Amino acid sequence: MAVRFNISASFVRKLRQREFTTSSVVALAYSGPTPLLLRKTQSSASGMSASATPDVTFDELCI
């Protein structure tokens, strides 16, 4: 049995924006001068993602 997902264009845009932002933070961290900066950026990024509220609800996904 196949399940079709009808994903809106706005959801895809949000997802791509989030991927770009996350990869930029990681790239900045790895290009930083000291390991301290790397640890600091990683901890703030992981803390941010853990406490963030989801942008999309199940209603928006239209499953």
N, C-alpha and C positions, 0 to 999 in steps of 0.2 A: 504494500500500500504506500503510495507516494504522498508526501505532504508538501503542499505549495506554500511558500512564504511570499506574501505581497508586501514588500518593503518600500516605503515611500522615499522619494528623492531627498527630502529634508533629513531623513534618518541617515542616509548614505553620506550626505554632506557633513553631518555632525560627526560621524564615525571617522571620515577622512581627516577632518580638522583635528580631532582628538589624536589620531595616529601621528599626524605631522607635529603637533605640539609635544607629544611624549618623546618622539624621536629627536626633536631639537634639544630638549632638556638633557637627554642621555648623551647626545653628541657633544653638547657644551660641557657636560661633566667629564667626559673622557678626554676632551682637549684641554682641560684645566691644568694649571701648573702644579698643583699639589694633590696628593691623595685625600687630604682633608676636605678639599672642595668637592671631590668625587663623593666621599661619604656623606657630606652635608647635603649635597644635591639629591643623592639617592634617597636619603631618609626623608627629606621634605617631599619628594615626589611620591614615595610610597605612602607617606602619611596623608597626602592630598588625595590620592586615589582611594585609600581605604575609607576616608570620611566623606567622599563626594556622593552626592545624590544622583541617581540615574537620570539622564536627560530624556530617556524614552520610556514610555509605558507600554504595556502589552496592547492597549487599545491602539496606539500608534503603529504597532507592528502589523495589525490586521491579520492575525493568524487564521 
